[in-house]
Amino acid sequence: MRAIHVYGVSFDSPEKNRAFAEKHDFPFPLLCDTERKLAIAYGAAAAADTKFAARYTFLINPDGLIEMAIDTQDPGGQADEILAVLG
């Protein structure tokens, strides 16, 4: 089985992200995209003044290429779908 690395991305500040991740006991890093550059590049935000990002999950291969983009409707229930794809 391939190694899986999980990262979350938020528009919030490092301080807010740290508190949120600690509150919810995230077992993965929560990265900050305060300028929305990553969200714009991945199509999760239209502009730098977008208030909220669209929720997407991206499966990125070791070469840095997107293998799959999932419009995330249920973040908590998505793990089985991802594991099936990686199977």
N, CA, C and O atoms as a printed pandas DataFrame, in Angstrom:
     atom_number atom_name residue_name chain_id  residue_number  x_coord  y_coord  z_coord
0              1         N          MET        A               1    0.836   -1.179    0.000
1              2        CA          MET        A               1    0.000    0.000    0.000
2              3         C          MET        A               1    0.881    1.242    0.000
3              4         O          MET        A               1    1.929    1.279    0.645
4              5         N          ARG        A               2    0.446    2.240   -0.722
5              6        CA          ARG        A               2    1.193    3.491   -0.796
6              7         C          ARG        A               2    1.067    4.277    0.504
7              8         O          ARG        A               2    0.070    4.176    1.220
8              9         N          ALA        A               3    2.096    5.057    0.789
9             10        CA          ALA        A               3    2.033    5.962    1.939
10            11         C          ALA        A               3    1.018    7.061    1.636
11            12         O          ALA        A               3    0.950    7.557    0.512
12            13         N          ILE        A               4    0.254    7.428    2.616
13            14        CA          ILE        A               4   -0.756    8.470    2.449
14            15         C          ILE        A               4   -0.414    9.627    3.380
15            16         O          ILE        A               4   -0.185    9.431    4.573
16            17         N          HIS        A               5   -0.383   10.819    2.829
17            18        CA          HIS        A               5   -0.157   12.029    3.621
18            19         C          HIS        A               5   -1.411   12.878    3.510
19            20         O          HIS        A               5   -1.909   13.124    2.411
20            21         N          VAL        A               6   -1.912   13.318    4.636
21            22        CA          VAL        A               6   -3.135   14.124    4.669
22            23         C          VAL        A               6   -2.787   15.516    5.172
23            24         O          VAL        A               6   -2.079   15.673    6.167
24            25         N          TYR        A               7   -3.294   16.528    4.468
25            26        CA          TYR        A               7   -3.134   17.922    4.875
26            27         C          TYR        A               7   -4.485   18.606    4.725
27            28         O          TYR        A               7   -5.213   18.356    3.765
28            29         N          GLY        A               8   -4.811   19.456    5.664
29            30        CA          GLY        A               8   -5.976   20.313    5.527
30            31         C          GLY        A               8   -5.486   21.713    5.210
31            32         O          GLY        A               8   -4.365   22.082    5.562
32            33         N          VAL        A               9   -6.329   22.492    4.544
33            34        CA          VAL        A               9   -5.963   23.868    4.211
34            35         C          VAL        A               9   -7.127   24.767    4.577
35            36         O          VAL        A               9   -8.283   24.441    4.309
36            37         N          SER        A              10   -6.819   25.901    5.191
37            38        CA          SER        A              10   -7.832   26.845    5.633
38            39         C          SER        A              10   -7.378   28.274    5.345
39            40         O          SER        A              10   -6.183   28.549    5.238
40            41         N          PHE        A              11   -8.344   29.173    5.221
41            42        CA          PHE        A              11   -8.026   30.593    5.040
42            43         C          PHE        A              11   -7.642   31.263    6.352
43            44         O          PHE        A              11   -7.186   32.407    6.343
44            45         N          ASP        A              12   -7.815   30.586    7.465
45            46        CA          ASP        A              12   -7.566   31.194    8.775
46            47         C          ASP        A              12   -6.077   31.386    9.061
47            48         O          ASP        A              12   -5.214   30.831    8.382
48            49         N          SER        A              13   -5.812   32.183   10.075
49            50        CA          SER        A              13   -4.441   32.461   10.509
50            51         C          SER        A              13   -3.831   31.218   11.165
51            52         O          SER        A              13   -4.556   30.297   11.542
52            53         N          PRO        A              14   -2.505   31.190   11.300
53            54        CA          PRO        A              14   -1.868   30.063   11.987
54            55         C          PRO        A              14   -2.410   29.858   13.406
55            56         O          PRO        A              14   -2.588   28.720   13.839
56            57         N          GLU        A              15   -2.669   30.938   14.121
57            58        CA          GLU        A              15   -3.171   30.830   15.485
58            59         C          GLU        A              15   -4.558   30.182   15.514
59            60         O          GLU        A              15   -4.816   29.293   16.325
60            61         N          LYS        A              16   -5.445   30.632   14.625
61            62        CA          LYS        A              16   -6.798   30.063   14.574
62            63         C          LYS        A              16   -6.751   28.609   14.125
63            64         O          LYS        A              16   -7.463   27.767   14.671
64            65         N          ASN        A              17   -5.923   28.312   13.140
65            66        CA          ASN        A              17   -5.805   26.927   12.676
66            67         C          ASN        A              17   -5.273   26.012   13.769
67            68         O          ASN        A              17   -5.764   24.896   13.943
68            69         N          ARG        A              18   -4.274   26.480   14.503
69            70        CA          ARG        A              18   -3.708   25.675   15.587
70            71         C          ARG        A              18   -4.775   25.367   16.626
71            72         O          ARG        A              18   -4.908   24.222   17.059
72            73         N          ALA        A              19   -5.532   26.373   17.027
73            74        CA          ALA        A              19   -6.580   26.178   18.033
74            75         C          ALA        A              19   -7.662   25.219   17.516
75            76         O          ALA        A              19   -8.122   24.348   18.255
76            77         N          PHE        A              20   -8.064   25.378   16.257
77            78        CA          PHE        A              20   -9.089   24.526   15.665
78            79         C          PHE        A              20   -8.606   23.074   15.586
79            80         O          PHE        A              20   -9.340   22.151   15.940
80            81         N          ALA        A              21   -7.376   22.881   15.123
81            82        CA          ALA        A              21   -6.816   21.536   15.002
82            83         C          ALA        A              21   -6.680   20.873   16.377
83            84         O          ALA        A              21   -6.947   19.680   16.518
84            85         N          GLU        A              22   -6.274   21.630   17.370
85            86        CA          GLU        A              22   -6.157   21.082   18.723
86            87         C          GLU        A              22   -7.527   20.745   19.298
87            88         O          GLU        A              22   -7.691   19.702   19.930
88            89         N          LYS        A              23   -8.499   21.606   19.090
89            90        CA          LYS        A              23   -9.865   21.384   19.598
90            91         C          LYS        A              23  -10.451   20.096   19.037
91            92         O          LYS        A              23  -11.129   19.355   19.749
92            93         N          HIS        A              24  -10.187   19.827   17.749
93            94        CA          HIS        A              24  -10.761   18.664   17.088
94            95         C          HIS        A              24   -9.792   17.485   16.996
95            96         O          HIS        A              24  -10.094   16.464   16.380
96            97         N          ASP        A              25   -8.619   17.646   17.622
97            98        CA          ASP        A              25   -7.610   16.589   17.699
98            99         C          ASP        A              25   -7.255   16.032   16.320
99           100         O          ASP        A              25   -7.236   14.818   16.118
100          101         N          PHE        A              26   -6.974   16.929   15.376
101          102        CA          PHE        A              26   -6.604   16.512   14.025
102          103         C          PHE        A              26   -5.290   15.744   14.053
103          104         O          PHE        A              26   -4.327   16.189   14.678
104          105         N          PRO        A              27   -5.239   14.595   13.382
105          106        CA          PRO        A              27   -3.984   13.841   13.316
106          107         C          PRO        A              27   -3.156   14.220   12.090
107          108         O          PRO        A              27   -2.271   13.467   11.684
108          109         N          PHE        A              28   -3.438   15.385   11.495
109          110        CA          PHE        A              28   -2.735   15.838   10.299
110          111         C          PHE        A              28   -2.534   17.346   10.373
111          112         O          PHE        A              28   -3.249   18.028   11.107
112          113         N          PRO        A              29   -1.570   17.878    9.622
113          114        CA          PRO        A              29   -1.325   19.322    9.632
114          115         C          PRO        A              29   -2.469   20.094    8.970
115          116         O          PRO        A              29   -3.065   19.634    7.995
116          117         N          LEU        A              30   -2.757   21.254    9.509
117          118        CA          LEU        A              30   -3.738   22.173    8.931
118          119         C          LEU        A              30   -2.955   23.400    8.469
119          120         O          LEU        A              30   -2.455   24.180    9.280
120          121         N          LEU        A              31   -2.862   23.552    7.156
121          122        CA          LEU        A              31   -2.053   24.610    6.555
122          123         C          LEU        A              31   -2.862   25.889    6.377
123          124         O          LEU        A              31   -4.091   25.848    6.312
124          125         N          CYS        A              32   -2.173   27.021    6.299
125          126        CA          CYS        A              32   -2.811   28.330    6.158
126          127         C          CYS        A              32   -2.661   28.850    4.730
127          128         O          CYS        A              32   -1.567   28.867    4.167
128          129         N          ASP        A              33   -3.780   29.271    4.168
129          130        CA          ASP        A              33   -3.798   29.866    2.829
130          131         C          ASP        A              33   -4.500   31.222    2.947
131          132         O          ASP        A              33   -5.521   31.459    2.302
132          133         N          THR        A              34   -3.949   32.098    3.767
133          134        CA          THR        A              34   -4.610   33.372    4.070
134          135         C          THR        A              34   -4.751   34.274    2.849
135          136         O          THR        A              34   -5.650   35.114    2.803
136          137         N          GLU        A              35   -3.876   34.111    1.863
137          138        CA          GLU        A              35   -3.963   34.933    0.653
138          139         C          GLU        A              35   -4.749   34.239   -0.464
139          140         O          GLU        A              35   -4.897   34.785   -1.558
140          141         N          ARG        A              36   -5.252   33.028   -0.178
141          142        CA          ARG        A              36   -6.093   32.251   -1.105
142          143         C          ARG        A              36   -5.363   31.794   -2.365
143          144         O          ARG        A              36   -6.011   31.393   -3.332
144          145         N          LYS        A              37   -4.051   31.842   -2.377
145          146        CA          LYS        A              37   -3.290   31.466   -3.574
146          147         C          LYS        A              37   -3.477   29.989   -3.930
147          148         O          LYS        A              37   -3.688   29.655   -5.096
148          149         N          LEU        A              38   -3.403   29.121   -2.950
149          150        CA          LEU        A              38   -3.586   27.698   -3.203
150          151         C          LEU        A              38   -5.026   27.410   -3.625
151          152         O          LEU        A              38   -5.264   26.655   -4.568
152          153         N          ALA        A              39   -5.980   28.014   -2.925
153          154        CA          ALA        A              39   -7.392   27.803   -3.259
154          155         C          ALA        A              39   -7.711   28.272   -4.678
155          156         O          ALA        A              39   -8.461   27.610   -5.395
156          157         N          ILE        A              40   -7.158   29.386   -5.076
157          158        CA          ILE        A              40   -7.387   29.890   -6.445
158          159         C          ILE        A              40   -6.746   28.931   -7.454
159          160         O          ILE        A              40   -7.365   28.592   -8.462
160          161         N          ALA        A              41   -5.519   28.498   -7.191
161          162        CA          ALA        A              41   -4.816   27.598   -8.105
162          163         C          ALA        A              41   -5.548   26.270   -8.280
163          164         O          ALA        A              41   -5.521   25.690   -9.366
164          165         N          TYR        A              42   -6.198   25.787   -7.231
165          166        CA          TYR        A              42   -6.882   24.501   -7.280
166          167         C          TYR        A              42   -8.378   24.632   -7.583
167          168         O          TYR        A              42   -9.093   23.630   -7.610
168          169         N          GLY        A              43   -8.848   25.844   -7.809
169          170        CA          GLY        A              43  -10.249   26.043   -8.161
170          171         C          GLY        A              43  -11.210   26.014   -6.994
171          172         O          GLY        A              43  -12.415   25.856   -7.193
172          173         N          ALA        A              44  -10.708   26.163   -5.782
173          174        CA          ALA        A              44  -11.566   26.158   -4.598
174          175         C          ALA        A              44  -12.001   27.568   -4.195
175          176         O          ALA        A              44  -12.828   27.728   -3.299
176          177         N          ALA        A              45  -11.453   28.578   -4.846
177          178        CA          ALA        A              45  -11.837   29.971   -4.615
178          179         C          ALA        A              45  -11.647   30.728   -5.924
179          180         O          ALA        A              45  -10.740   30.436   -6.704
180          181         N          ALA        A              46  -12.525   31.708   -6.148
181          182        CA          ALA        A              46  -12.464   32.466   -7.406
182          183         C          ALA        A              46  -11.512   33.652   -7.333
183          184         O          ALA        A              46  -10.935   34.055   -8.343
184          185         N          ALA        A              47  -11.350   34.211   -6.129
185          186        CA          ALA        A              47  -10.543   35.425   -5.999
186          187         C          ALA        A              47   -9.973   35.530   -4.589
187          188         O          ALA        A              47  -10.366   34.794   -3.684
188          189         N          ALA        A              48   -9.034   36.467   -4.424
189          190        CA          ALA        A              48   -8.377   36.659   -3.126
190          191         C          ALA        A              48   -9.323   37.171   -2.051
191          192         O          ALA        A              48   -9.000   37.098   -0.866
192          193         N          ASP        A              49  -10.487   37.690   -2.442
193          194        CA          ASP        A              49  -11.436   38.170   -1.433
194          195         C          ASP        A              49  -12.570   37.173   -1.161
195          196         O          ASP        A              49  -13.538   37.504   -0.477
196          197         N          THR        A              50  -12.448   35.951   -1.698
197          198        CA          THR        A              50  -13.439   34.912   -1.435
198          199         C          THR        A              50  -13.469   34.614    0.052
199          200         O          THR        A              50  -12.429   34.376    0.666
200          201         N          LYS        A              51  -14.662   34.627    0.631
201          202        CA          LYS        A              51  -14.782   34.431    2.079
202          203         C          LYS        A              51  -14.581   32.973    2.495
203          204         O          LYS        A              51  -13.885   32.699    3.473
204          205         N          PHE        A              52  -15.189   32.033    1.754
205          206        CA          PHE        A              52  -15.084   30.616    2.099
206          207         C          PHE        A              52  -14.654   29.819    0.869
207          208         O          PHE        A              52  -15.094   30.092   -0.248
208          209         N          ALA        A              53  -13.801   28.845    1.087
209          210        CA          ALA        A              53  -13.367   27.963   -0.004
210          211         C          ALA        A              53  -14.411   26.881   -0.228
211          212         O          ALA        A              53  -15.105   26.467    0.700
212          213         N          ALA        A              54  -14.512   26.429   -1.471
213          214        CA          ALA        A              54  -15.293   25.232   -1.753
214          215         C          ALA        A              54  -14.517   24.053   -1.185
215          216         O          ALA        A              54  -13.287   24.074   -1.157
216          217         N          ARG        A              55  -15.225   23.032   -0.735
217          218        CA          ARG        A              55  -14.545   21.873   -0.150
218          219         C          ARG        A              55  -14.220   20.857   -1.227
219          220         O          ARG        A              55  -15.104   20.311   -1.887
220          221         N          TYR        A              56  -12.937   20.621   -1.382
221          222        CA          TYR        A              56  -12.454   19.613   -2.316
222          223         C          TYR        A              56  -11.437   18.738   -1.616
223          224         O          TYR        A              56  -10.785   19.153   -0.658
224          225         N          THR        A              57  -11.314   17.528   -2.111
225          226        CA          THR        A              57  -10.246   16.625   -1.705
226          227         C          THR        A              57   -9.467   16.289   -2.968
227          228         O          THR        A              57  -10.052   15.925   -3.989
228          229         N          PHE        A              58   -8.153   16.411   -2.895
229          230        CA          PHE        A              58   -7.298   16.111   -4.036
230          231         C          PHE        A              58   -6.381   14.956   -3.678
231          232         O          PHE        A              58   -5.749   14.952   -2.622
232          233         N          LEU        A              59   -6.315   13.977   -4.569
233          234        CA          LEU        A              59   -5.352   12.896   -4.433
234          235         C          LEU        A              59   -4.214   13.234   -5.383
235          236         O          LEU        A              59   -4.400   13.283   -6.599
236          237         N          ILE        A              60   -3.037   13.465   -4.821
237          238        CA          ILE        A              60   -1.884   13.924   -5.587
238          239         C          ILE        A              60   -0.824   12.827   -5.558
239          240         O          ILE        A              60   -0.458   12.332   -4.492
240          241         N          ASN        A              61   -0.340   12.454   -6.734
241          242        CA          ASN        A              61    0.624   11.357   -6.808
242          243         C          ASN        A              61    2.019   11.832   -6.411
243          244         O          ASN        A              61    2.238   13.032   -6.240
244          245         N          PRO        A              62    2.963   10.904   -6.263
245          246        CA          PRO        A              62    4.313   11.283   -5.832
246          247         C          PRO        A              62    5.021   12.270   -6.766
247          248         O          PRO        A              62    5.965   12.946   -6.356
248          249         N          ASP        A              63    4.564   12.352   -8.021
249          250        CA          ASP        A              63    5.149   13.303   -8.962
250          251         C          ASP        A              63    4.508   14.689   -8.860
251          252         O          ASP        A              63    4.879   15.599   -9.600
252          253         N          GLY        A              64    3.554   14.850   -7.949
253          254        CA          GLY        A              64    2.897   16.136   -7.765
254          255         C          GLY        A              64    1.727   16.382   -8.693
255          256         O          GLY        A              64    1.229   17.505   -8.771
256          257         N          LEU        A              65    1.277   15.352   -9.402
257          258        CA          LEU        A              65    0.151   15.495  -10.329
258          259         C          LEU        A              65   -1.147   15.059   -9.657
259          260         O          LEU        A              65   -1.171   14.082   -8.909
260          261         N          ILE        A              66   -2.213   15.785   -9.927
261          262        CA          ILE        A              66   -3.512   15.441   -9.344
262          263         C          ILE        A              66   -4.059   14.208  -10.048
263          264         O          ILE        A              66   -4.272   14.219  -11.260
264          265         N          GLU        A              67   -4.285   13.145   -9.281
265          266        CA          GLU        A              67   -4.869   11.918   -9.825
266          267         C          GLU        A              67   -6.387   11.970   -9.759
267          268         O          GLU        A              67   -7.066   11.408  -10.618
268          269         N          MET        A              68   -6.918   12.638   -8.752
269          270        CA          MET        A              68   -8.360   12.697   -8.592
270          271         C          MET        A              68   -8.727   13.938   -7.789
271          272         O          MET        A              68   -8.053   14.287   -6.820
272          273         N          ALA        A              69   -9.798   14.596   -8.204
273          274        CA          ALA        A              69  -10.362   15.719   -7.461
274          275         C          ALA        A              69  -11.778   15.331   -7.077
275          276         O          ALA        A              69  -12.566   14.923   -7.930
276          277         N          ILE        A              70  -12.104   15.453   -5.807
277          278        CA          ILE        A              70  -13.416   15.056   -5.303
278          279         C          ILE        A              70  -14.094   16.281   -4.712
279          280         O          ILE        A              70  -13.537   16.947   -3.840
280          281         N          ASP        A              71  -15.300   16.576   -5.190
281          282        CA          ASP        A              71  -16.126   17.622   -4.607
282          283         C          ASP        A              71  -16.634   17.063   -3.287
283          284         O          ASP        A              71  -17.518   16.206   -3.275
284          285         N          THR        A              72  -16.092   17.532   -2.195
285          286        CA          THR        A              72  -16.305   16.940   -0.881
286          287         C          THR        A              72  -17.637   17.363   -0.277
287          288         O          THR        A              72  -17.780   18.487    0.203
288          289         N          GLN        A              73  -18.596   16.471   -0.304
289          290        CA          GLN        A              73  -19.908   16.731    0.293
290          291         C          GLN        A              73  -19.937   16.346    1.759
291          292         O          GLN        A              73  -20.594   17.008    2.563
292          293         N          ASP        A              74  -19.223   15.271    2.120
293          294        CA          ASP        A              74  -19.231   14.747    3.483
294          295         C          ASP        A              74  -17.802   14.416    3.890
295          296         O          ASP        A              74  -17.366   13.277    3.724
296          297         N          PRO        A              75  -17.060   15.394    4.424
297          298        CA          PRO        A              75  -15.660   15.148    4.761
298          299         C          PRO        A              75  -15.450   13.951    5.684
299          300         O          PRO        A              75  -14.482   13.208    5.524
300          301         N          GLY        A              76  -16.348   13.760    6.648
301          302        CA          GLY        A              76  -16.203   12.661    7.594
302          303         C          GLY        A              76  -16.483   11.297    7.003
303          304         O          GLY        A              76  -15.974   10.296    7.507
304          305         N          GLY        A              77  -17.287   11.227    5.939
305          306        CA          GLY        A              77  -17.658    9.953    5.356
306          307         C          GLY        A              77  -16.915    9.613    4.090
307          308         O          GLY        A              77  -17.301    8.682    3.382
308          309         N          GLN        A              78  -15.879   10.325    3.790
309          310        CA          GLN        A              78  -15.193   10.186    2.513
310          311         C          GLN        A              78  -14.031    9.199    2.542
311          312         O          GLN        A              78  -13.556    8.782    1.486
312          313         N          ALA        A              79  -13.580    8.830    3.696
313          314        CA          ALA        A              79  -12.387    7.984    3.804
314          315         C          ALA        A              79  -12.526    6.671    3.047
315          316         O          ALA        A              79  -11.580    6.249    2.381
316          317         N          ASP        A              80  -13.677    6.014    3.129
317          318        CA          ASP        A              80  -13.859    4.737    2.434
318          319         C          ASP        A              80  -13.710    4.886    0.925
319          320         O          ASP        A              80  -13.113    4.031    0.270
320          321         N          GLU        A              81  -14.252    5.976    0.369
321          322        CA          GLU        A              81  -14.138    6.235   -1.067
322          323         C          GLU        A              81  -12.665    6.391   -1.463
323          324         O          GLU        A              81  -12.224    5.828   -2.464
324          325         N          ILE        A              82  -11.930    7.140   -0.692
325          326        CA          ILE        A              82  -10.518    7.363   -0.994
326          327         C          ILE        A              82   -9.719    6.077   -0.881
327          328         O          ILE        A              82   -8.883    5.787   -1.737
328          329         N          LEU        A              83   -9.968    5.306    0.168
329          330        CA          LEU        A              83   -9.245    4.044    0.341
330          331         C          LEU        A              83   -9.555    3.072   -0.791
331          332         O          LEU        A              83   -8.676    2.322   -1.214
332          333         N          ALA        A              84  -10.792    3.071   -1.287
333          334        CA          ALA        A              84  -11.151    2.210   -2.419
334          335         C          ALA        A              84  -10.376    2.606   -3.666
335          336         O          ALA        A              84   -9.928    1.739   -4.417
336          337         N          VAL        A              85  -10.215    3.894   -3.895
337          338        CA          VAL        A              85   -9.468    4.378   -5.053
338          339         C          VAL        A              85   -7.996    3.975   -4.942
339          340         O          VAL        A              85   -7.377    3.584   -5.932
340          341         N          LEU        A              86   -7.450    4.072   -3.750
341          342        CA          LEU        A              86   -6.037    3.774   -3.546
342          343         C          LEU        A              86   -5.760    2.276   -3.502
343          344         O          LEU        A              86   -4.654    1.828   -3.801
344          345         N          GLY        A              87   -6.793    1.501   -3.121
345          346        CA          GLY        A              87   -6.714    0.048   -2.963
346          347         C          GLY        A              87   -5.672   -0.574   -3.733
347          348         O          GLY        A              87   -5.510   -1.793   -3.681
